[in-house]
Amino acid sequence: MTYALLLFSVLAAALTVLWLKPSDRNKLKLLIAFSGAYLLSITALHLLPEVFTGDGRGGQLGAFVLVGFFIQVMLEYLSGGIEHGHEHAHQHPGLPVGLMVGLCLHAFLEGMPLGGGDAGHSHDGVEPLLLGIVLHKYPVAMVFLSMLLNSGLGKPKAFGLLAIFAAMAPLGTLLSGIEVVGQFHRESLAIVIGIFLHVSTTILFESSEGHRFNAYKVVAIAAGLVLAAAGLLLNVH
């Protein structure tokens, strides 16, 4: 189910771009604002409690959160911020190597906590994390594919690059299922928390226009918060 949902989010994005040909950037920004609010909420309500409950390694795991935050800072120098909806013109019709490396590493790291440690059991953080990644990947894949199609690469190459991107999160999940890697589940989750903190706060800060939120964005952000809170209530035993 995990692999299917991760792949489905990218497939759904591709079908949306091909069939609906969305041209209203404001609607996409609302979707990105919603996903950013959800990521921030699950980080605070689900993921941080999961990482810092238990074995007394708070300082060490906190360091991994910072590592994840600054990994994302560096990845965005390569990707140009496409992880939070920035669509920028690709100047040359060749392979966008830097963008692919940044975006694929981002997706690969996101997928790792889904398969490691005790992720197969009923962790409060696992199901919200999966949904958060799915909601996040959908608009990002839309922006990525639209950018590729508008760059002159041609559809076969564009869809080939999208397929590589789609495979990254499942590959991260698969790798973390190996015992020698999966034993570092909390560390990988802490890194993803840092990534989410950077991406989600950037999205929410960029959702403001002249330091004001319009009504539609307030609703989108509130919906993300409510969905995350509902997930917390449903996981209370």
C-alpha positions, 0 to 999 in steps of 0.5 A: 500500500505504501509503494502504491500510494507514493507512486499514485501521487505522481501518476495523479499529478501527471494525469492532472497536467495532461488532462486538465492542463491547469493554468491557474497558478493561484489554485496550485498555490492553494494546494501547496499552502494546504500541503505545507500546513499539513506537513508542519502540523504532522511534524508538530503533532505526530513526528516530533513526539515519536522521535523524542519519546523514549530512549533519552537521546534527545540532544543527538536526535535534535542534531539530526533534525538540524542536519535535515533542515540544512540538507534541505537548504543545500538541496534547494540550491540544486532544485531551485525550490521546486519542493515548495512550488517554485516553477522556474524556466529551464534555460536549455533543452538538455537534462536538468541535472542539478534540479534532478539531483536535488529533487530526487535526493529530497524524495529519497530521504522522505521515503526512508522513515516509511520502511525502517525500524518498527515502521511496520507496526502501529506508530502514530507517525507512520500513517500521517507521514505517508499521507503528508508525503503523498499530499506534498508530492502531488503538487510538486510533481505537477510543477516539475512535469509542467516545467519539463514539458515547457522546457523543450525536452519532449514528452518521452524525456519529460515522462522518463525524468518524472518516472525517476522522480516517482521511484525515489521515495519508494526506493528510500522506503525499500532501502530502509527495510534492510536491517542495517539501514532500518535500525537508524529509523529514528535518525532518518525520521529526525532528518525528515522532520528537519526537511519538513520544517524547512519546506513547510515554513517556507511554503507558509511564509511564501503564501503571504502577500504583502504580509497578509493572507487572503481568505482562500489561503487561510481556508487552505491552511486551516484545512491542512491543520484540521486534517493533521489534528484529526489524524492525531485524534484517530490515532489516540488509543 
